[in-house]
Amino acid sequence: MSSDGMRWRRRGAAAAIVAASLALVASGCSSSSSSSKGSTGTAASADKSSTVKINLTSQGCEPEPTKVPAGAVEFNVTNASAGSVSEAELRTSDKAHILGEQENLTPGLSGGFSLTIQPGTYTINCPGASRPDWTFTVTGKATGPSWQSNPQLVTAVQGYAGYVKRNTADLVSHTQMFCRAINAQDMNQARVLYPQARVYYERIEPVAEVWGSLDTSIDGRWENPVTVKSQFTGFHRIEQMLWQDNSLNGASAMCSGLVKNEQQLLKLVSSAQYNPLEMASGATDLINEAATSKISGEEERYSNTELAVFAANVEASMKVMTLLQPYLQSKTPRHAFAGQAAGRRGGQRAGALQGHARLRQDGVRGLLLRDQGGPQAALGGGERPGRGHVESVPRGEHLIAED
């Protein structure tokens, strides 16, 4: 095998270690109550479960029934003949989070997913249908203890809040330093300082994305999601000026706006509320995005500085795993041991993650979000735009932490 091929395999293995470790942590957090009662977002138990049928058609995916009691729910998804619709998703009511999904059902195929769901209103979504969104209601009382009753999870959340605030403050200060080089018309120094400021944003990206419009103003890329030139601002517009336009004309004003938006972000994260499931979910999304899109260089397309961004994503994901590790150790020692070992190997191979390898971590999103059925606590106003797509794991392949 060529040396390039060997590097590809090493990088893929290292990314898989990080992603699998996060899945272990997430599955542990979601199994916070006894199996007899169920818990927020756990995999559904076979006992006393409800069954919901979803038939995919070109018109939609109406669930039958549309209302079930809280607890274990089995979703059976069938596609008899719909050529334009191939998946069904259970999302939060604002559609910001996928809680469970079945994909890749071409005509004649069937599948499904199972999870324990807390009371609330949800959305069944089937992209491609003439009516893609259908309301699904879960009634009754919430089951399982709150994470706030567990000191280890409280400590983890407090640690994450501090981590986010520190990195956001560092983002502001390093961007101000970057902007001083811009204002001095020192293009070479600005090019050096650009990735140094960027890494702080990449460490807090799962939180920053909650405020959708602010995230776009700071980190939006051209055509992802910005399509109007006057709305193309922030890091990547300045990146384009530095490397593609080779001109700083207008960069000072752009930099001033960037710092102002970051200062607003700092105020928002300082008062934000977090929870362990959001932490694990965001970290898994981050490592998946790094592995499926950022590693290709799409985000830093002008400067080719994606290696620093990729490393920051991995570092932030590992930080979440480290914070949640004590809880996992006390709850499921077997999985915690595996997670610790994976974490050590991931740290040893962190350098190997900094390369150009096209990776896929199919299923990590499913491993986490499918077992997370309850409504998510909002970090703040606004929408969290989708940034990527990862296929789900077939039923039965998700990880379940044992009591």
DRENKE-296673 format. One line per 2 residues: number of its first residue (from 1); for each residue y, z, x of C-alpha. Coordinates in Angstrom, 1 decimal, padded with zeros to 4 digits, m for minus. Example, Ala and Ser with C-alpha at 12.3 -4.5 7.8 and 13.67 -1.06 7.14 Angstrom:
<mardrens>
1) m004.5/007.8/012.3 ~ m001.1/007.1/013.7
</mardrens>
This chain:
<mardrens>
1) 000.0/000.0/000.0 ~ 003.5/m000.8/001.3
3) 005.9/001.9/002.3 ~ 008.1/001.0/m000.7
5) 005.2/001.4/m003.0 ~ 004.4/004.8/m001.6
7) 008.0/005.9/m002.1 ~ 007.9/004.8/m005.7
9) 004.8/006.8/m006.3 ~ 006.2/009.9/m004.7
11) 009.4/009.7/m006.7 ~ 007.6/009.2/m009.9
13) 005.3/012.2/m009.2 ~ 008.3/014.4/m008.4
15) 010.2/013.5/m011.6 ~ 007.0/014.1/m013.6
17) 006.7/017.6/m012.1 ~ 010.2/018.5/m013.2
19) 009.7/017.0/m016.7 ~ 006.4/018.6/m017.3
21) 007.7/022.0/m016.1 ~ 010.5/021.8/m018.7
23) 008.0/020.9/m021.4 ~ 006.0/024.0/m020.5
25) 009.1/026.2/m020.7 ~ 010.1/024.6/m024.0
27) 006.7/025.1/m025.6 ~ 006.8/028.7/m024.5
29) 010.2/029.3/m026.0 ~ 009.2/027.8/m029.3
31) 006.1/030.0/m029.7 ~ 008.0/033.3/m030.1
33) 006.1/034.8/m033.0 ~ 002.4/035.4/m033.9
35) 000.3/032.5/m035.0 ~ m000.2/034.0/m038.4
37) 003.5/033.8/m039.2 ~ 004.6/030.7/m037.4
39) 008.0/030.3/m035.6 ~ 011.0/028.2/m035.3
41) 009.9/024.9/m034.0 ~ 006.2/025.6/m033.2
43) 003.4/023.2/m033.6 ~ 002.0/023.4/m037.1
45) m001.0/025.6/m037.8 ~ m003.9/024.2/m039.7
47) m003.7/027.1/m042.2 ~ m001.6/026.8/m045.4
49) 000.2/023.7/m044.2 ~ 002.1/021.3/m046.4
51) 001.4/017.6/m046.3 ~ 004.2/014.9/m046.5
53) 003.4/011.3/m046.8 ~ 005.8/008.7/m045.5
55) 005.2/005.0/m046.2 ~ 007.2/002.7/m044.0
57) 008.6/m000.3/m045.9 ~ 011.5/m002.7/m045.3
59) 013.4/m000.7/m047.9 ~ 013.0/002.7/m046.3
61) 010.8/005.7/m045.8 ~ 011.1/008.1/m048.7
63) 009.1/011.3/m048.1 ~ 006.6/012.4/m050.7
65) 007.3/015.1/m051.6 ~ 011.0/015.4/m050.7
67) 010.9/019.2/m050.7 ~ 008.3/021.6/m049.2
69) 008.3/025.4/m048.4 ~ 009.1/026.6/m044.9
71) 006.2/026.7/m042.6 ~ 003.6/024.3/m041.2
73) 004.1/020.7/m042.3 ~ 001.9/017.7/m041.6
75) 003.7/014.4/m041.7 ~ 001.4/011.4/m042.3
77) 003.1/008.1/m041.6 ~ 001.7/004.7/m042.7
79) 002.9/001.2/m042.2 ~ 001.1/m001.2/m044.5
81) 003.2/m004.4/m044.0 ~ 006.7/m003.6/m042.8
83) 007.5/m005.9/m039.9 ~ 011.0/m004.6/m039.3
85) 010.2/m000.9/m039.4 ~ 007.8/000.8/m037.0
87) 008.8/004.5/m036.8 ~ 009.7/007.6/m038.7
89) 011.8/010.5/m037.4 ~ 012.5/014.0/m038.7
91) 016.1/014.8/m037.7 ~ 018.6/017.6/m038.2
93) 020.9/016.9/m041.2 ~ 023.6/015.6/m038.8
95) 021.1/013.3/m037.2 ~ 022.0/014.8/m033.8
97) 018.5/015.9/m032.9 ~ 015.1/014.4/m033.3
99) 012.6/017.2/m034.2 ~ 009.5/015.1/m034.7
101) 008.6/011.4/m034.7 ~ 005.9/008.8/m034.9
103) 006.7/005.5/m033.3 ~ 005.1/002.1/m032.6
105) 003.4/001.7/m036.0 ~ 003.1/m002.0/m036.5
107) 001.8/m003.3/m039.8 ~ m001.7/m001.9/m040.6
109) m001.3/001.2/m038.4 ~ m000.9/004.9/m039.3
111) m000.1/008.1/m037.5 ~ 001.9/011.3/m037.8
113) 003.1/014.5/m036.4 ~ 002.9/018.2/m037.2
115) 005.4/021.1/m036.8 ~ 006.5/024.3/m038.3
117) 009.9/024.0/m040.0 ~ 012.5/026.6/m041.0
119) 014.5/026.4/m044.3 ~ 017.3/023.8/m044.3
121) 018.2/020.2/m045.1 ~ 016.9/017.5/m042.8
123) 016.9/013.7/m042.6 ~ 013.9/011.4/m042.5
125) 015.1/008.4/m040.5 ~ 013.4/005.0/m040.1
127) 015.5/002.6/m038.0 ~ 015.5/m001.0/m039.2
129) 015.0/m000.3/m042.9 ~ 017.7/m001.4/m045.5
131) 018.0/002.3/m046.3 ~ 017.1/004.2/m043.1
133) 018.1/007.8/m044.1 ~ 016.3/010.0/m046.6
135) 017.0/013.7/m047.4 ~ 014.2/016.1/m046.8
137) 014.5/019.8/m047.9 ~ 012.7/022.9/m046.7
139) 012.9/025.9/m049.0 ~ 012.0/029.6/m048.7
141) 012.8/032.2/m046.0 ~ 012.9/031.8/m042.3
143) 009.9/033.1/m040.4 ~ 009.6/034.6/m037.0
145) 011.9/036.8/m035.0 ~ 015.3/035.6/m033.7
147) 015.5/034.8/m030.0 ~ 018.4/037.3/m029.8
149) 015.8/040.1/m030.1 ~ 014.2/039.2/m026.8
151) 016.1/040.5/m023.8 ~ 014.7/037.9/m021.5
153) 016.0/035.1/m023.6 ~ 019.3/036.8/m024.0
155) 019.6/037.1/m020.2 ~ 018.6/033.4/m019.8
157) 021.3/032.3/m022.3 ~ 023.9/034.4/m020.6
159) 023.0/033.0/m017.3 ~ 023.3/029.4/m018.6
161) 026.7/030.1/m020.2 ~ 027.9/031.3/m016.8
163) 026.4/028.3/m015.0 ~ 028.1/025.9/m017.4
165) 031.4/027.6/m017.2 ~ 031.3/027.7/m013.4
167) 030.4/024.1/m013.0 ~ 033.1/023.0/m015.6
169) 035.7/025.0/m013.6 ~ 034.5/023.3/m010.4
171) 034.6/019.9/m012.2 ~ 038.3/020.5/m012.9
173) 039.2/021.6/m009.4 ~ 037.3/018.8/m007.7
175) 038.7/016.2/m010.0 ~ 042.2/017.4/m009.2
177) 041.4/017.0/m005.5 ~ 040.1/013.5/m006.2
179) 043.3/012.7/m008.2 ~ 045.5/013.9/m005.3
181) 043.9/011.1/m003.2 ~ 044.5/008.7/m006.0
183) 048.2/009.7/m006.2 ~ 048.5/009.3/m002.4
185) 047.1/005.8/m002.7 ~ 044.3/006.8/m000.3
187) 041.6/004.6/m001.6 ~ 039.0/005.4/001.1
189) 039.4/009.2/000.5 ~ 039.2/008.7/m003.2
191) 036.0/006.8/m002.8 ~ 034.6/009.7/m000.8
193) 035.7/012.3/m003.4 ~ 034.6/010.4/m006.5
195) 030.9/011.3/m006.4 ~ 031.7/014.8/m005.3
197) 033.6/015.4/m008.5 ~ 031.1/013.5/m010.6
199) 028.1/015.8/m009.8 ~ 029.7/018.8/m011.7
201) 030.0/016.8/m014.9 ~ 026.4/015.7/m014.6
203) 025.2/019.3/m014.3 ~ 026.8/020.2/m017.6
205) 026.2/016.9/m019.4 ~ 023.9/018.2/m022.2
207) 026.7/020.6/m023.2 ~ 029.6/018.2/m022.7
209) 027.9/015.5/m024.9 ~ 028.2/017.8/m027.9
211) 031.9/016.9/m028.1 ~ 031.2/013.2/m028.5
213) 034.7/011.8/m028.3 ~ 035.7/014.0/m025.4
215) 032.5/013.1/m023.6 ~ 033.3/009.4/m024.1
217) 036.9/009.8/m022.8 ~ 035.5/011.5/m019.6
219) 032.2/009.8/m019.0 ~ 032.0/006.7/m021.2
221) 030.8/003.5/m019.6 ~ 031.8/000.0/m020.5
223) 029.6/m001.2/m023.3 ~ 027.9/002.2/m023.4
225) 029.4/003.2/m025.7 ~ 033.0/001.8/m025.0
227) 033.6/m001.8/m026.2 ~ 037.5/m001.7/m026.5
229) 039.2/m002.1/m023.2 ~ 042.1/000.2/m024.2
231) 039.6/003.0/m024.9 ~ 037.9/002.6/m021.5
233) 039.1/005.7/m019.7 ~ 037.8/008.5/m017.4
235) 035.6/008.5/m014.4 ~ 034.0/005.1/m014.9
237) 037.3/003.2/m015.5 ~ 038.6/004.7/m012.2
239) 035.3/003.9/m010.5 ~ 035.8/000.3/m011.6
241) 039.4/000.3/m010.2 ~ 038.2/001.7/m006.8
243) 035.2/m000.6/m006.2 ~ 035.5/m003.7/m008.4
245) 039.3/m004.1/m008.9 ~ 040.0/m002.8/m005.4
247) 043.3/m001.6/m006.8 ~ 044.9/001.7/m007.8
249) 047.3/000.2/m010.2 ~ 047.4/002.6/m013.2
251) 044.9/004.9/m011.6 ~ 047.3/007.9/m011.3
253) 047.9/008.0/m015.1 ~ 044.2/007.5/m015.8
255) 043.4/010.4/m013.4 ~ 046.0/012.6/m015.1
257) 044.3/012.0/m018.5 ~ 040.9/012.7/m017.0
259) 042.0/016.1/m015.7 ~ 043.6/017.0/m019.1
261) 040.4/016.2/m020.9 ~ 038.4/018.3/m018.4
263) 040.7/021.2/m018.9 ~ 040.1/020.9/m022.7
265) 036.4/020.8/m022.0 ~ 036.7/024.0/m020.0
267) 038.3/025.8/m022.9 ~ 035.5/024.6/m025.3
269) 032.6/025.6/m023.1 ~ 034.1/029.0/m022.5
271) 033.8/029.9/m026.2 ~ 030.6/027.9/m026.9
273) 027.4/029.5/m028.2 ~ 024.1/028.6/m026.7
275) 020.4/029.2/m027.5 ~ 017.2/028.8/m025.4
277) 015.9/025.9/m027.4 ~ 019.1/023.9/m026.9
279) 018.9/024.7/m023.3 ~ 015.4/023.4/m022.9
281) 016.1/020.4/m025.1 ~ 019.2/019.4/m023.2
283) 017.5/019.8/m019.9 ~ 014.6/017.6/m021.0
285) 016.9/015.0/m022.3 ~ 018.8/015.1/m019.0
287) 015.7/014.6/m016.9 ~ 014.5/011.8/m019.2
289) 017.8/010.0/m019.0 ~ 017.9/010.3/m015.3
291) 014.4/008.9/m015.0 ~ 014.7/006.1/m017.5
293) 018.3/004.8/m017.1 ~ 020.3/006.5/m014.4
295) 017.8/005.8/m011.7 ~ 018.4/002.1/m012.3
297) 022.0/002.4/m011.2 ~ 023.4/001.5/m014.6
299) 025.8/004.4/m014.9 ~ 027.4/004.1/m011.4
301) 027.3/000.4/m011.5 ~ 030.5/m000.2/m009.5
303) 030.2/002.4/m006.8 ~ 026.4/002.6/m006.4
305) 026.6/006.4/m006.1 ~ 023.9/007.1/m008.6
307) 021.8/009.1/m006.1 ~ 024.2/012.1/m006.2
309) 024.3/011.8/m010.1 ~ 020.5/011.7/m010.2
311) 020.1/014.8/m008.0 ~ 022.7/016.7/m010.1
313) 020.7/016.0/m013.2 ~ 017.5/017.2/m011.6
315) 019.2/020.3/m010.3 ~ 020.6/021.2/m013.7
317) 017.3/020.7/m015.4 ~ 015.5/022.9/m012.8
319) 018.2/025.6/m013.3 ~ 017.3/025.8/m017.0
321) 013.6/026.1/m016.1 ~ 014.4/028.9/m013.7
323) 016.4/030.8/m016.2 ~ 013.7/030.6/m018.9
325) 010.9/031.3/m016.5 ~ 010.8/035.1/m016.9
327) 010.3/034.8/m020.7 ~ 007.5/032.3/m020.2
329) 005.9/034.5/m017.6 ~ 005.8/037.4/m020.0
331) 004.7/035.3/m023.0 ~ 002.2/032.9/m021.5
333) 001.3/033.8/m018.0 ~ m001.1/030.9/m017.6
335) 001.6/028.3/m018.4 ~ 004.2/030.3/m016.5
337) 002.1/030.1/m013.3 ~ 001.7/026.3/m013.8
339) 005.5/026.1/m014.3 ~ 006.3/028.1/m011.2
341) 003.9/026.0/m009.1 ~ 005.4/022.8/m010.5
343) 008.9/024.1/m009.9 ~ 008.1/024.8/m006.2
345) 006.7/021.3/m005.8 ~ 009.7/019.9/m007.6
347) 012.0/021.7/m005.2 ~ 010.1/020.5/m002.2
349) 010.3/016.9/m003.4 ~ 013.9/017.0/m004.6
351) 014.9/014.7/m001.8 ~ 012.4/012.1/m002.9
353) 014.1/012.0/m006.3 ~ 017.2/010.5/m004.7
355) 016.1/006.9/m004.6 ~ 015.9/003.7/m006.7
357) 012.7/003.9/m008.6 ~ 012.3/002.8/m012.2
359) 010.6/005.7/m013.9 ~ 009.3/006.5/m017.4
361) 008.6/010.0/m018.6 ~ 007.3/009.0/m022.0
363) 006.6/011.9/m024.3 ~ 008.7/014.7/m022.8
365) 011.2/014.5/m025.6 ~ 008.3/014.6/m028.1
367) 006.7/017.5/m026.3 ~ 009.8/019.6/m026.7
369) 011.5/018.5/m029.9 ~ 008.4/017.9/m032.0
371) 007.6/021.6/m031.7 ~ 011.1/022.8/m032.5
373) 011.3/022.4/m036.2 ~ 014.2/024.7/m037.1
375) 017.9/023.7/m037.4 ~ 019.8/023.8/m034.2
377) 022.8/026.0/m033.5 ~ 025.9/023.9/m032.9
379) 027.7/024.2/m029.6 ~ 030.9/022.9/m031.2
381) 032.4/020.2/m033.3 ~ 031.8/016.5/m032.9
383) 028.8/014.3/m032.5 ~ 026.3/014.0/m029.7
385) 025.8/010.2/m029.1 ~ 022.4/009.0/m028.2
387) 022.1/007.8/m024.6 ~ 018.5/006.6/m024.3
389) 015.1/006.2/m025.8 ~ 011.8/007.8/m024.9
391) 008.6/007.2/m026.7 ~ 006.8/010.0/m028.5
393) 003.4/011.4/m027.6 ~ 000.6/010.8/m030.1
395) m000.3/013.7/m032.3 ~ m002.3/016.3/m030.6
397) m001.0/015.7/m027.1 ~ 001.9/018.1/m027.1
399) 001.7/021.4/m025.2 ~ 001.4/024.6/m027.2
401) 001.9/028.0/m025.6 ~ m000.6/030.6/m026.6
403) 000.1/034.2/m027.5
</mardrens>
